[in-house]
C-alpha cells in the first residue's frame, strides 16, 4: 500500500566516504612528502651521517642535529655550471630538430 499523508523522518547515513578519502589523501601525500623531506634534510648533513639513522628509523632520520652547508659549497665548487650549460645546449639543439 502506498503511504499517503504520513511522512516518516528520513534516516541519514553517516558520511564515511569523505573521511576515508581524506585519510587516503593524507597517506598518499605523506608517501610523496617524506622522501623529499629526507632528501632536503640530508643535504644539510655531513656525509658521514647520511645513512646513520636509517636502521631503525628514528626521529633523527628526519631532523638533522648538525646542519652544515658544506655539501652546497662542494656543489658550487664543482663543474655544475658547465654540466648545466651542456645540458641546456643539447636540449636547445635537439628539441627544435624533433618538432
Phi, psi and omega in degrees: 000137177286146178277133177226131173084344179247134177242126177264147179296135180279139179273135177261131177280144177297141182271091182271328185303315178297325179292318178295320178297319180294317179295316179298318178296321179294319179295315179297319177299318178294323179299325178276326186281320186301313178297324177294316178298316180299321179295315180295315179299317181292337178291341178259005179265152169295150184303329182289342182259001187303312183251012186295322187255024182273331184232103356279163178297137180226172178293334178291346176297326187252000178221129178267139180265343181231072182293144178212153177255017182299324179295322179288325175297316179297323179295317180288333178280350181274186179270039181298317182299319179294318180296318178295318178299318177297318179297317178298318179299313179298318179297314182293330180278320186275326184294312179296331181285340179280322185280000000 
